[in-house]
């Protein structure tokens, strides 16, 4: 991993908008995210369970600032700070995310 911190995001996208989401993610979101000072690399994986995005960052100050911005701008969002890991997971529905994580991991085996 590049840097000492990361942001991990899991999500599902409705099948009828996959192409639109893929285009937005590749042409707008990923370049915008990587234009923020301190973000070093972005990766995306797609599986039957949905999408997994990992944004590697220089340090916790970078990811912490993004976590605060998300929490301030999206009242329903939830940011999980993983103890001793300097990583953040952004999501809005814990049960759905845990189900998606487990399904995604099952597809990797």
N, C-alpha and C positions, 0 to 999 in steps of 0.2 A: 504494500500500500504506500502511496505517496503521502507525505505529510504525517501529522500526528493526530488527525481527527477526521471524522466522516459524518455524512448525513445519509441515512438509508430510508428509502421510501418504497412501500409496496402498494399496489393499487390494482383494481380491476377496471376494465374499460368495456363498455357495451360493444358487442361484436359489430354492430352496424356503424360504429364510429372509429374502429381501429385505424383505418387509413388516415383519417383526419387527425387523430391523436398522435400517430406515428410522425406525421408531417410536422405538427406543432412541436412535438417533443424534440425532434431532430433539428428543425430550422429555427425555432424561437427559444424554447425553454432551455435546452442544454447550452447553446451559445450565450444566452443571457446569464445563466447561472455561473458559467465559467468566466464571464467578464467581471465578476465580483472579485476584488482583490482577496487573495488567500485561497480561493478555490483552485485546485490544481488539475483535477481530471474528473470526468463524469463517465459512467458506464451504465448500460442498460441491458437487462436480460428479459426475454419474453418466454413465458411457458404457458401451459394450459391453465395454471392458476392465476395468471395475470402478469403484471409487470413488476420488476424489481429494479430500482435505480440506486446507484451508489455514487455519491459525490465526495471525493477525497479532498481534504482541505489541509492547509498549512498547520493550523492549530485550533485549539478550542475557542479562542476569541472569535475566529471566523464563523464557526458553526454556532456558537452561542448567540452571536448577533443575528444570525438567520433565524434561530429558534425564537428569539424575542420578537422579531419582526413578524413571524408567522402567528405567534400567539396574539399579538396586538391587532393584526389585520383580519384574522379569521377566528371569530369567537368560538366556533364549534371544533376547531382544531385542537389536537392534543399532542404535546411534545413529550417524549419519554427520554429522560437523561439516564443513560446506562452507567451505573456506578463504576468508577475506576476505568472506564473505557474511552472517555472523551468522544463518544459517539451519540448521535441523536436519531431517533426514529420519529417521523412525523406521520400522524394519522388522525382520523376523526372518529373511528368506530373500532374499539379495541377487539371486540369479538370477531368482527369481519377480518381484521388484520391478522389476528392469530390463526384463524382458519386458513387465510390465504398463505401465510408464512408456512404453515404445516404442509399445505398442498404443494406449494412451490418446492419446498425441501424434498418432499416425497418424489417429485419429478426429477430431481437431480441424482437420485440414487440409482 
